[in-house]
Amino acid sequence: MDFDIPADIRAVLDELDAFIEAEIVPLERENDNIRFFDHRREWARTDFDDDGRPRPEWEALLKEMRRRADAAGHLRFGLPRELGGKGGSNLAMAVIREHLAAKGLGLHNDLQNESSIVGNFPFAIMMHRFGTPEQKEHFLEASLTGAVRVGFGLTEPNHGSDATWLETTGVRDGSEWVIDGVKRFNSGLHDATHDMIFARTSGAPGDARGITCFLVPVDAPGFSVDFMWWTFNMPTDHPEVSLKGVRVPHSAIFGEEGRGLEVAQTFVHENRIRQAASGVGAAQYCIDQSVAYAKQRVVFGKPLWTNQAIQFPLAELQTECEMVRNLVYKTAWQLDREHHMDVTDKVSMCNYRANRLVCDAADRAIQVHGGIGYTRHKPFEHIYRHHRRYRITEGSEEIQIRRVAAIMFGKTAKR
């Protein structure tokens, strides 16, 4: 068994580090762009007078970062070659995402916006696998460059993890469909051109079949962004959306009619393992910062680290970090070699344990740093607020644990 990171992946890490120093760090430092990452970050990023939406200056900076990363050949690393990517493996993406997150806050990798010099493009993967030729022509490249922005509307006021019980409906009327319903936490709607709306078009509540995904223009009559939900981590791009008699052509169906949940679940395992890797990286950053601070901080005439109350919690976190990291790498490696459903329980283990780990590490970092750790002049509160959402979104930890238990007790087959 070889546990070394492959040489080709290490070479990519070196290339990324050099690119960050040459292109991204200077951009981060010019024109007071550091305000988006220092103690002013939440206010610099958030237009509180526009219902908490991201400020245009913040999004313009992220766009320039992505443009430079794309020009350098890094942004699409994980995408298939036919989409301009390099076909980066799941293992490579996991190692990269951890490496970038372990550097701390910065323009190179700001996961609050799912923005990184090595991008994660779930919609592009969905479109590549399920889109019609016409849809691919319109959406694929444009979604990668930002010319077209597509939101994701699955969750509803009364339904989150229980997605098969959606109350939003789509009814056929000749060559059109009429959609009625309400969506909550509809991701990306602050500047989207289209929205992926999941609606029941047949079957009974609770049926996995019968839910259809529609690509709905946000300027369609009857489509309304009612208000923005102000979240734990601001700015927000998660509004309440209502659809009243919204009409779309049959060609707006994304994927097969009645099989929309298959679209929603596309790339879910790959996405979760990358999310877990980012959690490990951010946790390691919090641990490393705490160790460094405890070495130089002197209390009662001796270094802070000499106290077991400081040593032991950090040692336990370091142990947990090492265990989760190795499980993430192993699972990512298996994803490259096996059907994703054959390791679905391992992906769930990685995801929920990494999400807990980073929250625990950020909280411990605040405690170790004392009063200064509680301020916004340190990044730990931001890291905690960002990663705390992943214990709920994209498959809550309870859903992940249930998946593991269902396979353990034979209620659900892996494949």
C-alpha positions as a Markdown table, in Angstrom:
| # | Residue | x | y | z |
|---|---|---|---|---|
| 1 | Met | 0.0 | 0.0 | 0.0 |
| 2 | Asp | 1.4 | 3.4 | -1.0 |
| 3 | Phe | 0.1 | 6.3 | 1.0 |
| 4 | Asp | 2.2 | 9.0 | -0.7 |
| 5 | Ile | 0.5 | 11.7 | -2.7 |
| 6 | Pro | 1.2 | 10.8 | -6.4 |
| 7 | Ala | 4.0 | 12.9 | -8.0 |
| 8 | Asp | 1.7 | 14.4 | -10.7 |
| 9 | Ile | -0.6 | 15.7 | -8.0 |
| 10 | Arg | 2.3 | 17.2 | -6.0 |
| 11 | Ala | 3.4 | 18.9 | -9.2 |
| 12 | Val | 0.0 | 20.5 | -9.6 |
| 13 | Leu | 0.2 | 21.8 | -6.0 |
| 14 | Asp | 3.5 | 23.4 | -6.8 |
| 15 | Glu | 2.0 | 25.0 | -9.9 |
| 16 | Leu | -0.9 | 26.4 | -7.9 |
| 17 | Asp | 1.3 | 27.8 | -5.2 |
| 18 | Ala | 3.4 | 29.6 | -7.8 |
| 19 | Phe | 0.3 | 30.9 | -9.5 |
| 20 | Ile | -1.1 | 32.2 | -6.2 |
| 21 | Glu | 2.1 | 34.1 | -5.4 |
| 22 | Ala | 2.4 | 35.5 | -8.9 |
| 23 | Glu | -1.2 | 36.4 | -9.8 |
| 24 | Ile | -3.6 | 36.1 | -6.9 |
| 25 | Val | -1.7 | 37.6 | -3.9 |
| 26 | Pro | -0.9 | 40.8 | -5.8 |
| 27 | Leu | -4.6 | 41.1 | -6.8 |
| 28 | Glu | -5.7 | 40.5 | -3.3 |
| 29 | Arg | -3.4 | 43.3 | -2.0 |
| 30 | Glu | -4.2 | 46.0 | -4.6 |
| 31 | Asn | -6.9 | 48.7 | -4.3 |
| 32 | Asp | -7.5 | 47.7 | -0.7 |
| 33 | Asn | -8.9 | 44.4 | -1.8 |
| 34 | Ile | -7.7 | 43.0 | 1.5 |
| 35 | Arg | -10.8 | 44.5 | 3.0 |
| 36 | Phe | -12.7 | 41.5 | 1.7 |
| 37 | Phe | -10.6 | 39.2 | 3.9 |
| 38 | Asp | -9.6 | 41.1 | 7.0 |
| 39 | His | -11.8 | 42.2 | 9.9 |
| 40 | Arg | -14.0 | 44.2 | 7.5 |
| 41 | Arg | -14.8 | 41.2 | 5.3 |
| 42 | Glu | -18.5 | 40.8 | 6.1 |
| 43 | Trp | -19.2 | 44.5 | 5.6 |
| 44 | Ala | -17.1 | 44.8 | 2.5 |
| 45 | Arg | -18.8 | 41.9 | 0.9 |
| 46 | Thr | -22.4 | 42.6 | 2.0 |
| 47 | Asp | -24.7 | 45.3 | 0.7 |
| 48 | Phe | -26.9 | 45.5 | 3.8 |
| 49 | Asp | -29.0 | 48.2 | 2.1 |
| 50 | Asp | -29.8 | 45.8 | -0.7 |
| 51 | Asp | -31.3 | 43.0 | 1.4 |
| 52 | Gly | -27.9 | 41.5 | 2.2 |
| 53 | Arg | -26.9 | 40.7 | -1.3 |
| 54 | Pro | -23.2 | 40.5 | -2.3 |
| 55 | Arg | -21.7 | 43.8 | -3.3 |
| 56 | Pro | -20.8 | 44.2 | -7.0 |
| 57 | Glu | -17.2 | 45.1 | -6.1 |
| 58 | Trp | -16.8 | 41.8 | -4.3 |
| 59 | Glu | -18.3 | 39.8 | -7.1 |
| 60 | Ala | -16.2 | 41.7 | -9.6 |
| 61 | Leu | -13.0 | 40.7 | -7.7 |
| 62 | Leu | -14.0 | 37.0 | -7.7 |
| 63 | Lys | -14.8 | 37.2 | -11.4 |
| 64 | Glu | -11.3 | 38.6 | -12.1 |
| 65 | Met | -9.8 | 35.8 | -10.0 |
| 66 | Arg | -11.6 | 33.2 | -11.9 |
| 67 | Arg | -10.6 | 34.8 | -15.2 |
| 68 | Arg | -6.9 | 34.7 | -14.3 |
| 69 | Ala | -7.2 | 31.1 | -13.1 |
| 70 | Asp | -9.0 | 30.1 | -16.3 |
| 71 | Ala | -6.4 | 31.8 | -18.4 |
| 72 | Ala | -3.7 | 29.9 | -16.5 |
| 73 | Gly | -5.4 | 26.6 | -17.1 |
| 74 | His | -6.3 | 26.0 | -13.4 |
| 75 | Leu | -10.0 | 26.8 | -13.0 |
| 76 | Arg | -11.3 | 23.9 | -15.0 |
| 77 | Phe | -8.8 | 21.3 | -13.8 |
| 78 | Gly | -11.5 | 19.0 | -12.5 |
| 79 | Leu | -13.7 | 19.1 | -15.6 |
| 80 | Pro | -13.7 | 16.6 | -18.5 |
| 81 | Arg | -11.3 | 17.5 | -21.3 |
| 82 | Glu | -14.2 | 18.1 | -23.7 |
| 83 | Leu | -15.2 | 21.0 | -21.4 |
| 84 | Gly | -11.8 | 22.5 | -21.5 |
| 85 | Gly | -10.7 | 20.8 | -18.3 |
| 86 | Lys | -7.9 | 18.4 | -17.5 |
| 87 | Gly | -10.0 | 15.5 | -16.2 |
| 88 | Gly | -8.6 | 15.8 | -12.7 |
| 89 | Ser | -9.3 | 12.8 | -10.6 |
| 90 | Asn | -11.3 | 12.7 | -7.4 |
| 91 | Leu | -8.2 | 12.1 | -5.5 |
| 92 | Ala | -6.4 | 15.0 | -7.1 |
| 93 | Met | -9.4 | 17.3 | -6.4 |
| 94 | Ala | -9.5 | 16.2 | -2.8 |
| 95 | Val | -5.8 | 16.8 | -2.2 |
| 96 | Ile | -6.1 | 20.2 | -4.0 |
| 97 | Arg | -9.2 | 21.4 | -2.1 |
| 98 | Glu | -7.6 | 20.4 | 1.2 |
| 99 | His | -4.3 | 22.2 | 0.3 |
| 100 | Leu | -6.0 | 25.4 | -0.7 |
| 101 | Ala | -8.3 | 25.5 | 2.4 |
| 102 | Ala | -5.3 | 24.9 | 4.6 |
| 103 | Lys | -3.8 | 28.2 | 3.5 |
| 104 | Gly | -6.6 | 30.0 | 5.3 |
| 105 | Leu | -8.8 | 32.9 | 4.0 |
| 106 | Gly | -7.8 | 34.4 | 0.8 |
| 107 | Leu | -8.8 | 35.2 | -2.8 |
| 108 | His | -7.3 | 31.9 | -3.9 |
| 109 | Asn | -10.0 | 29.9 | -2.3 |
| 110 | Asp | -13.1 | 31.6 | -0.7 |
| 111 | Leu | -15.5 | 28.8 | 0.0 |
| 112 | Gln | -18.2 | 31.1 | 1.3 |
| 113 | Asn | -18.9 | 31.7 | -2.4 |
| 114 | Glu | -17.8 | 28.2 | -3.6 |
| 115 | Ser | -15.1 | 30.2 | -5.4 |
| 116 | Ser | -11.6 | 28.9 | -6.0 |
| 117 | Ile | -8.8 | 29.0 | -8.5 |
| 118 | Val | -9.6 | 25.3 | -9.0 |
| 119 | Gly | -13.3 | 25.5 | -9.6 |
| 120 | Asn | -16.1 | 23.1 | -8.7 |
| 121 | Phe | -18.8 | 23.1 | -11.4 |
| 122 | Pro | -21.8 | 20.9 | -10.5 |
| 123 | Phe | -24.1 | 22.6 | -12.9 |
| 124 | Ala | -21.7 | 22.1 | -15.8 |
| 125 | Ile | -21.4 | 18.4 | -14.9 |
| 126 | Met | -25.2 | 18.1 | -14.8 |
| 127 | Met | -25.6 | 19.8 | -18.1 |
| 128 | His | -22.8 | 17.7 | -19.7 |
| 129 | Arg | -24.6 | 14.5 | -18.6 |
| 130 | Phe | -28.3 | 15.5 | -19.0 |
| 131 | Gly | -28.6 | 18.5 | -21.3 |
| 132 | Thr | -30.1 | 18.4 | -24.8 |
| 133 | Pro | -27.8 | 19.6 | -27.6 |
| 134 | Glu | -29.7 | 22.9 | -27.6 |
| 135 | Gln | -29.3 | 23.3 | -23.9 |
| 136 | Lys | -25.6 | 22.5 | -24.0 |
| 137 | Glu | -25.1 | 25.0 | -26.7 |
| 138 | His | -26.8 | 27.7 | -24.7 |
| 139 | Phe | -25.7 | 26.9 | -21.1 |
| 140 | Leu | -22.4 | 25.0 | -21.0 |
| 141 | Glu | -19.7 | 27.4 | -21.9 |
| 142 | Ala | -21.7 | 30.4 | -20.8 |
| 143 | Ser | -22.1 | 28.9 | -17.3 |
| 144 | Leu | -18.4 | 28.4 | -17.0 |
| 145 | Thr | -17.5 | 32.0 | -18.0 |
| 146 | Gly | -20.3 | 33.5 | -15.9 |
| 147 | Ala | -22.3 | 34.8 | -18.9 |
| 148 | Val | -25.2 | 32.7 | -17.7 |
| 149 | Arg | -25.9 | 32.0 | -14.0 |
| 150 | Val | -28.2 | 29.2 | -13.0 |
| 151 | Gly | -29.8 | 28.9 | -9.5 |
| 152 | Phe | -30.8 | 25.7 | -7.8 |
| 153 | Gly | -34.3 | 25.5 | -6.5 |
| 154 | Leu | -35.1 | 22.2 | -4.7 |
| 155 | Thr | -35.7 | 23.1 | -1.0 |
| 156 | Glu | -39.2 | 24.3 | 0.0 |
| 157 | Pro | -40.6 | 25.9 | 3.2 |
| 158 | Asn | -42.0 | 22.5 | 4.3 |
| 159 | His | -39.5 | 20.2 | 2.6 |
| 160 | Gly | -35.7 | 20.0 | 2.7 |
| 161 | Ser | -34.1 | 16.5 | 3.1 |
| 162 | Asp | -37.5 | 15.0 | 2.3 |
| 163 | Ala | -37.3 | 16.1 | -1.4 |
| 164 | Thr | -39.7 | 13.4 | -2.7 |
| 165 | Trp | -42.5 | 15.3 | -0.9 |
| 166 | Leu | -42.2 | 18.5 | -2.8 |
| 167 | Glu | -45.4 | 20.6 | -3.1 |
| 168 | Thr | -44.3 | 22.6 | -6.1 |
| 169 | Thr | -46.2 | 21.3 | -9.2 |
| 170 | Gly | -45.8 | 21.3 | -12.9 |
| 171 | Val | -48.9 | 20.7 | -15.0 |
| 172 | Arg | -48.8 | 20.1 | -18.8 |
| 173 | Asp | -50.9 | 22.5 | -20.9 |
| 174 | Gly | -50.4 | 21.7 | -24.6 |
| 175 | Ser | -46.8 | 22.4 | -25.5 |
| 176 | Glu | -46.2 | 24.2 | -22.2 |
| 177 | Trp | -45.9 | 23.5 | -18.6 |
| 178 | Val | -47.5 | 25.6 | -15.8 |
| 179 | Ile | -45.5 | 25.7 | -12.6 |
| 180 | Asp | -46.8 | 26.7 | -9.2 |
| 181 | Gly | -45.0 | 26.6 | -5.8 |
| 182 | Val | -42.6 | 28.2 | -3.4 |
| 183 | Lys | -38.8 | 27.5 | -3.0 |
| 184 | Arg | -36.7 | 28.4 | 0.0 |
| 185 | Phe | -32.9 | 29.0 | 0.2 |
| 186 | Asn | -32.9 | 29.0 | -3.6 |
| 187 | Ser | -29.2 | 29.2 | -4.2 |
| 188 | Gly | -27.6 | 31.8 | -6.5 |
| 189 | Leu | -30.7 | 33.8 | -7.2 |
| 190 | His | -29.2 | 37.2 | -6.5 |
| 191 | Asp | -27.9 | 37.5 | -10.0 |
| 192 | Ala | -29.1 | 34.3 | -11.8 |
| 193 | Thr | -30.4 | 34.3 | -15.4 |
| 194 | His | -32.2 | 31.0 | -14.9 |
| 195 | Asp | -33.3 | 28.7 | -12.1 |
| 196 | Met | -33.4 | 25.0 | -11.8 |
| 197 | Ile | -36.9 | 24.4 | -10.5 |
| 198 | Phe | -37.9 | 20.9 | -9.3 |
| 199 | Ala | -41.6 | 20.2 | -9.4 |
| 200 | Arg | -43.9 | 17.2 | -9.1 |
| 201 | Thr | -45.4 | 16.4 | -12.5 |
| 202 | Ser | -46.7 | 12.9 | -11.8 |
| 203 | Gly | -46.9 | 10.3 | -9.1 |
| 204 | Ala | -47.8 | 10.6 | -5.4 |
| 205 | Pro | -46.1 | 12.5 | -2.6 |
| 206 | Gly | -43.1 | 10.4 | -1.5 |
| 207 | Asp | -42.5 | 8.8 | -4.9 |
| 208 | Ala | -38.9 | 9.3 | -6.2 |
| 209 | Arg | -40.2 | 9.2 | -9.7 |
| 210 | Gly | -42.6 | 12.0 | -10.9 |
| 211 | Ile | -40.4 | 15.0 | -10.1 |
| 212 | Thr | -39.2 | 17.0 | -13.1 |
| 213 | Cys | -36.5 | 19.6 | -13.3 |
| 214 | Phe | -37.2 | 22.7 | -15.4 |
| 215 | Leu | -34.8 | 25.5 | -16.5 |
| 216 | Val | -36.8 | 28.6 | -15.8 |
| 217 | Pro | -35.8 | 32.1 | -16.9 |
| 218 | Val | -35.9 | 34.4 | -13.8 |
| 219 | Asp | -37.7 | 37.0 | -15.8 |
| 220 | Ala | -40.6 | 34.7 | -16.7 |
| 221 | Pro | -44.0 | 36.2 | -15.8 |
| 222 | Gly | -45.1 | 34.8 | -12.4 |
| 223 | Phe | -41.5 | 34.2 | -11.2 |
| 224 | Ser | -40.8 | 36.3 | -8.1 |
| 225 | Val | -37.8 | 36.6 | -5.8 |
| 226 | Asp | -39.7 | 37.7 | -2.7 |
| 227 | Phe | -36.9 | 38.3 | -0.2 |
| 228 | Met | -33.4 | 37.2 | 0.8 |
| 229 | Trp | -32.8 | 35.0 | 3.8 |
| 230 | Trp | -30.1 | 36.6 | 6.0 |
| 231 | Thr | -27.9 | 33.7 | 6.9 |
| 232 | Phe | -25.4 | 33.0 | 9.6 |
| 233 | Asn | -22.7 | 33.9 | 7.0 |
| 234 | Met | -23.3 | 37.0 | 5.0 |
| 235 | Pro | -23.7 | 38.1 | 2.2 |
| 236 | Thr | -26.6 | 35.9 | 1.1 |
| 237 | Asp | -27.7 | 34.6 | -2.2 |
| 238 | His | -30.5 | 32.4 | -0.8 |
| 239 | Pro | -33.9 | 34.0 | -1.3 |
| 240 | Glu | -37.5 | 32.8 | -1.0 |
| 241 | Val | -38.9 | 32.3 | -4.5 |
| 242 | Ser | -42.5 | 32.0 | -5.5 |
| 243 | Leu | -43.9 | 30.7 | -8.8 |
| 244 | Lys | -47.5 | 31.6 | -9.8 |
| 245 | Gly | -48.6 | 30.2 | -13.1 |
| 246 | Val | -45.1 | 30.3 | -14.6 |
| 247 | Arg | -45.2 | 29.0 | -18.1 |
| 248 | Val | -42.2 | 27.3 | -19.8 |
| 249 | Pro | -42.0 | 25.3 | -23.0 |
| 250 | His | -41.5 | 21.5 | -23.0 |
| 251 | Ser | -37.9 | 22.1 | -24.1 |
| 252 | Ala | -37.3 | 23.7 | -20.6 |
| 253 | Ile | -37.2 | 20.2 | -19.1 |
| 254 | Phe | -33.7 | 19.4 | -17.9 |
| 255 | Gly | -33.1 | 15.6 | -18.0 |
| 256 | Glu | -36.0 | 13.2 | -18.4 |
| 257 | Glu | -39.5 | 14.0 | -17.4 |
| 258 | Gly | -40.3 | 12.6 | -14.0 |
| 259 | Arg | -36.7 | 11.8 | -13.2 |
| 260 | Gly | -35.5 | 15.2 | -12.0 |
| 261 | Leu | -34.1 | 13.9 | -8.7 |
| 262 | Glu | -31.5 | 12.0 | -10.8 |
| 263 | Val | -30.3 | 15.3 | -12.1 |
| 264 | Ala | -30.2 | 16.7 | -8.5 |
| 265 | Gln | -28.2 | 13.8 | -7.3 |
| 266 | Thr | -25.7 | 14.0 | -10.1 |
| 267 | Phe | -22.2 | 14.6 | -8.9 |
| 268 | Val | -23.3 | 14.4 | -5.3 |
| 269 | His | -20.7 | 12.0 | -4.2 |
| 270 | Glu | -17.9 | 13.9 | -5.9 |
| 271 | Asn | -19.2 | 17.1 | -4.5 |
| 272 | Arg | -19.4 | 15.8 | -0.9 |
| 273 | Ile | -15.9 | 14.3 | -0.9 |
| 274 | Arg | -14.5 | 17.7 | -2.1 |
| 275 | Gln | -16.5 | 19.5 | 0.6 |
| 276 | Ala | -15.0 | 17.0 | 3.1 |
| 277 | Ala | -11.5 | 17.7 | 1.9 |
| 278 | Ser | -12.0 | 21.4 | 2.3 |
| 279 | Gly | -13.2 | 20.9 | 5.8 |
| 280 | Val | -10.1 | 18.9 | 6.6 |
| 281 | Gly | -7.9 | 21.7 | 5.2 |
| 282 | Ala | -9.7 | 24.4 | 7.1 |
| 283 | Ala | -9.5 | 22.4 | 10.3 |
| 284 | Gln | -5.8 | 21.9 | 9.8 |
| 285 | Tyr | -5.4 | 25.6 | 9.4 |
| 286 | Cys | -7.2 | 26.3 | 12.7 |
| 287 | Ile | -5.0 | 23.7 | 14.5 |
| 288 | Asp | -1.8 | 25.0 | 13.1 |
| 289 | Gln | -2.7 | 28.6 | 14.0 |
| 290 | Ser | -3.6 | 27.6 | 17.5 |
| 291 | Val | -0.3 | 25.7 | 18.0 |
| 292 | Ala | 1.7 | 28.6 | 16.7 |
| 293 | Tyr | -0.1 | 31.0 | 19.0 |
| 294 | Ala | 0.2 | 28.7 | 22.0 |
| 295 | Lys | 4.0 | 28.6 | 21.5 |
| 296 | Gln | 4.5 | 32.3 | 21.5 |
| 297 | Arg | 1.9 | 33.4 | 24.0 |
| 298 | Val | 3.2 | 33.6 | 27.6 |
| 299 | Val | 0.9 | 33.4 | 30.5 |
| 300 | Phe | 1.7 | 33.2 | 34.2 |
| 301 | Gly | 5.4 | 33.3 | 33.2 |
| 302 | Lys | 5.4 | 30.3 | 30.9 |
| 303 | Pro | 4.4 | 29.5 | 27.3 |
| 304 | Leu | 0.7 | 28.8 | 26.9 |
| 305 | Trp | 1.3 | 25.4 | 25.2 |
| 306 | Thr | 2.8 | 23.9 | 28.4 |
| 307 | Asn | -0.7 | 23.7 | 29.9 |
| 308 | Gln | -2.3 | 20.3 | 29.3 |
| 309 | Ala | -5.7 | 22.0 | 29.0 |
| 310 | Ile | -4.3 | 23.6 | 25.8 |
| 311 | Gln | -2.3 | 20.6 | 24.6 |
| 312 | Phe | -4.8 | 17.8 | 24.9 |
| 313 | Pro | -7.7 | 19.3 | 22.9 |
| 314 | Leu | -5.4 | 20.2 | 20.1 |
| 315 | Ala | -3.8 | 16.8 | 20.1 |
| 316 | Glu | -7.2 | 15.2 | 19.9 |
| 317 | Leu | -8.1 | 17.5 | 17.0 |
| 318 | Gln | -4.8 | 16.7 | 15.2 |
| 319 | Thr | -5.6 | 13.0 | 15.6 |
| 320 | Glu | -9.1 | 13.4 | 14.3 |
| 321 | Cys | -7.8 | 15.5 | 11.4 |
| 322 | Glu | -5.3 | 12.8 | 10.4 |
| 323 | Met | -7.9 | 10.0 | 10.5 |
| 324 | Val | -10.5 | 12.0 | 8.5 |
| 325 | Arg | -7.9 | 13.0 | 6.0 |
| 326 | Asn | -6.8 | 9.5 | 5.3 |
| 327 | Leu | -10.5 | 8.3 | 5.0 |
| 328 | Val | -11.1 | 11.2 | 2.5 |
| 329 | Tyr | -8.1 | 10.3 | 0.4 |
| 330 | Lys | -9.0 | 6.6 | 0.4 |
| 331 | Thr | -12.6 | 7.3 | -0.5 |
| 332 | Ala | -11.6 | 9.7 | -3.3 |
| 333 | Trp | -9.2 | 7.1 | -4.6 |
| 334 | Gln | -12.0 | 4.5 | -4.6 |
| 335 | Leu | -14.4 | 6.9 | -6.4 |
| 336 | Asp | -11.8 | 7.0 | -9.2 |
| 337 | Arg | -11.9 | 3.2 | -9.5 |
| 338 | Glu | -15.4 | 2.0 | -8.4 |
| 339 | His | -19.0 | 2.9 | -9.0 |
| 340 | His | -19.9 | 5.8 | -6.8 |
| 341 | Met | -22.7 | 3.9 | -5.1 |
| 342 | Asp | -20.3 | 1.2 | -4.0 |
| 343 | Val | -18.6 | 3.8 | -1.7 |
| 344 | Thr | -21.7 | 5.9 | -0.9 |
| 345 | Asp | -21.4 | 5.0 | 2.9 |
| 346 | Lys | -17.7 | 6.0 | 3.0 |
| 347 | Val | -18.6 | 9.3 | 1.3 |
| 348 | Ser | -21.2 | 10.0 | 3.9 |
| 349 | Met | -18.7 | 9.1 | 6.7 |
| 350 | Cys | -16.2 | 11.6 | 5.2 |
| 351 | Asn | -18.7 | 14.3 | 4.8 |
| 352 | Tyr | -20.3 | 14.5 | 8.2 |
| 353 | Arg | -17.1 | 13.8 | 10.2 |
| 354 | Ala | -15.2 | 16.5 | 8.3 |
| 355 | Asn | -18.0 | 19.0 | 8.7 |
| 356 | Arg | -18.0 | 18.4 | 12.5 |
| 357 | Leu | -14.2 | 18.4 | 12.6 |
| 358 | Val | -13.8 | 21.9 | 11.1 |
| 359 | Cys | -16.5 | 23.4 | 13.3 |
| 360 | Asp | -14.8 | 21.9 | 16.4 |
| 361 | Ala | -11.4 | 23.1 | 15.2 |
| 362 | Ala | -12.6 | 26.6 | 14.6 |
| 363 | Asp | -14.3 | 26.7 | 18.0 |
| 364 | Arg | -11.1 | 25.4 | 19.7 |
| 365 | Ala | -9.0 | 28.0 | 17.9 |
| 366 | Ile | -11.2 | 30.8 | 19.2 |
| 367 | Gln | -10.8 | 29.3 | 22.7 |
| 368 | Val | -7.0 | 28.9 | 22.5 |
| 369 | His | -6.6 | 32.5 | 21.2 |
| 370 | Gly | -8.8 | 33.8 | 24.0 |
| 371 | Gly | -10.3 | 37.3 | 23.5 |
| 372 | Ile | -8.4 | 38.0 | 20.3 |
| 373 | Gly | -9.8 | 34.8 | 18.9 |
| 374 | Tyr | -13.3 | 36.0 | 19.4 |
| 375 | Thr | -12.7 | 39.1 | 17.3 |
| 376 | Arg | -13.2 | 39.4 | 13.6 |
| 377 | His | -9.5 | 40.3 | 13.3 |
| 378 | Lys | -8.9 | 36.5 | 13.4 |
| 379 | Pro | -10.5 | 34.3 | 10.7 |
| 380 | Phe | -11.9 | 31.6 | 13.0 |
| 381 | Glu | -15.4 | 33.0 | 13.4 |
| 382 | His | -15.7 | 33.3 | 9.6 |
| 383 | Ile | -14.5 | 29.7 | 9.1 |
| 384 | Tyr | -17.0 | 28.4 | 11.7 |
| 385 | Arg | -19.9 | 30.3 | 10.2 |
| 386 | His | -19.1 | 29.1 | 6.7 |
| 387 | His | -18.6 | 25.5 | 7.5 |
| 388 | Arg | -21.4 | 25.2 | 10.0 |
| 389 | Arg | -23.9 | 25.3 | 7.1 |
| 390 | Tyr | -22.6 | 22.1 | 5.7 |
| 391 | Arg | -23.8 | 20.1 | 8.7 |
| 392 | Ile | -27.3 | 21.0 | 7.3 |
| 393 | Thr | -27.1 | 21.7 | 3.6 |
| 394 | Glu | -26.4 | 19.2 | 0.7 |
| 395 | Gly | -27.4 | 16.3 | 2.9 |
| 396 | Ser | -27.5 | 17.0 | 6.7 |
| 397 | Glu | -25.3 | 15.0 | 9.0 |
| 398 | Glu | -28.4 | 13.1 | 10.2 |
| 399 | Ile | -29.1 | 12.1 | 6.6 |
| 400 | Gln | -25.5 | 11.0 | 6.1 |
| 401 | Ile | -25.5 | 8.9 | 9.3 |
| 402 | Arg | -28.8 | 7.4 | 8.2 |
| 403 | Arg | -27.2 | 6.4 | 4.9 |
| 404 | Val | -24.3 | 4.6 | 6.8 |
| 405 | Ala | -26.7 | 2.9 | 9.2 |
| 406 | Ala | -29.0 | 1.8 | 6.3 |
| 407 | Ile | -26.1 | 0.0 | 4.6 |
| 408 | Met | -24.8 | -1.5 | 7.8 |
| 409 | Phe | -28.2 | -3.1 | 8.6 |
| 410 | Gly | -29.0 | -4.1 | 5.1 |
| 411 | Lys | -31.9 | -1.8 | 4.6 |
| 412 | Thr | -30.3 | -0.2 | 1.6 |
| 413 | Ala | -28.0 | -1.9 | -0.8 |
| 414 | Lys | -24.9 | 0.0 | -1.9 |
| 415 | Arg | -25.8 | -0.5 | -5.5 |
